[in-house]
Amino acid sequence: MANTNPLIEQEEITGVEEETQEPAKVILFNDEVHTFDEVINQIIRATGCGLTKAEALTLQVHHEGKAIVYYGEIVKCMQVSSVLEEIELLTQIEV
C-alpha cells in the first residue's frame, strides 16, 4: 500500500534535498605568475572575506602549494571559482 501521509512524503523529499546540498570547497593552487597583492585582492572579491583572512590564505597557498579558500554550496563555489579564474588563477572544486 502506498504511503499517503503528506508529512512523511515531505520528510523524504527534504532528506533528498539535504543530500544534494552538501558543502563543497574551492581549492586555490599556487603559481609563479601572480603577485601576493593580486591574489589577496581576488580572494577578497571572490569570497567577500576580510584582508587578514585573504592574506593568511594567500600565504598558505604560497607555502603549501594550495589552500581551501571557500566552503559552501556548489553553486556558490562555482561563482567563487569563476571570480578567482578571471585573472587566470588555478582552482578546483571538490564535493
N, C-alpha and C positions, 0 to 999 in steps of 0.2 A: 504494500500500500504506500502511495506517495506521501511525503511529508507536506502537510498543508498549513503548518504553523508559520505565519509570516515572520515571527521573531527568530525562529531557528534559521529560516532561509536568509534573513538579513545577517545573522551572525556568520553564516557560511560565506556569504558574499564579502563581508568585511574582512574575514580571515584571508581570503584570496587577495584582496586589495593590499593588505598589510604586507603580504609576502612579496608583492611586486614593487613595493615602495622601500625596499631595503636600502640602507645608506650605501652610497658608492663613494669613491675617493678619487681625487685628481692628484697625480704624481707629476712633479716637475723635475726634469733632468738637467744636469749641469751641461754647459757648453763653454767653449773658449771664445765666443763671439760677443756676447752681451756684457755690458758693464754692470757693476753692482747696482748703480742707480737705475738703470733701465729695468732690471729685473724687479727691484723693490717697487718701483712705480707701477709696473704692470701687475704685480701681485695685488697691490692696493686697488687698482682699477678692477681687477677680475673678481676679487673676493670681498672687497669692502672692509678689510681688516685695517688696523692702525699701522703707523710707521714702525713701531717697535716690533710688532709681530712679523711684518714683512721683512724687516732687516734680519730677524732671527731665522726665518725660513730661507732667506737668500744665503745666509752663512751656512745653514745646514746643507743646502743644495751644493754649495761650493766645496764643503769639506767631505761630505758623504757621497756626493755624486747624484743624489736625488733627495726629494722630501715630499711628504704628503702636504699639499697646500690647502686642500679643501675636502671636507666630508659633507655629504648631503644626498638629496635625491638625485637620481641620474640626470634628469632634465637640467637641474641647476649645475651639476658637474659638467655637463656638455657646454653650458653657457660660460662657465669659468674657464674651461679648457680653450674654448674659442677665443676668448679675450686674450689669454696668455699667448696663443698662437698667432695673434695679429702681428706680433713683432718677431715671429718665427722661433719662439721658444718651443722646446720639445716637451710634450706632455703625454700622459697615458691615463685613461680612466679604468679603474678596476671596480668590479661589483663584488 
